């Protein structure tokens, strides 16, 4: 319930020109504390928090919160295979942010999104392929060692595959938004020359 209230409050009170707007020190506090909750175990709450991050990014990027995307990318690069939850929530937040930024239409906002797209697309391609690679390599390992495995180990393998494929799909969704909205014809022509 708190996430829904915060999401609605951001819509109404985040703009500095709004009556009863959120104070600057509260904004800073919210932004500083928000990324610490990327390990939320409840999926519904994590989705709401991702939407909130997307709304905040729409208002704050790039000038008031320039380190948001680099922090998320750093977390994605540093998480290892035992930190599935943090990796999943971070990618979910990045998807919500990219989705929110892709819908902005002002020229300066489009320019910022194009620069962001150019800067992060290669990393997201590598990330998506690494999830598919992990899924394939764990399958090969399981087939090679399949003697004596129980149903429980097979279920664990399916859960692991499901995680990697979900992450790969989410990476592809982000890439779709980046390519569709972040690259104009002139940018593509620029790279072809």
Secondary structure, DSSP 8 states (H G I E B T S, - for coil): -HHHHHHHHHHHH-STTSTT---HHHHHHHHHHHGGGTT---HHHHHHHHHHHHHHHHHHTTTT-TTHHHHHHHHHHH--TT-HHHHHHHHHHHHHHHHHHHT--SHHHHHHHHHHHHHHHHHHHHHHHHHHHHHHHHHHHHHHT-TT--HHHHHHHHHHHHHHHHHHHHHHHHHHHHHHHH--HHHHHHHH-
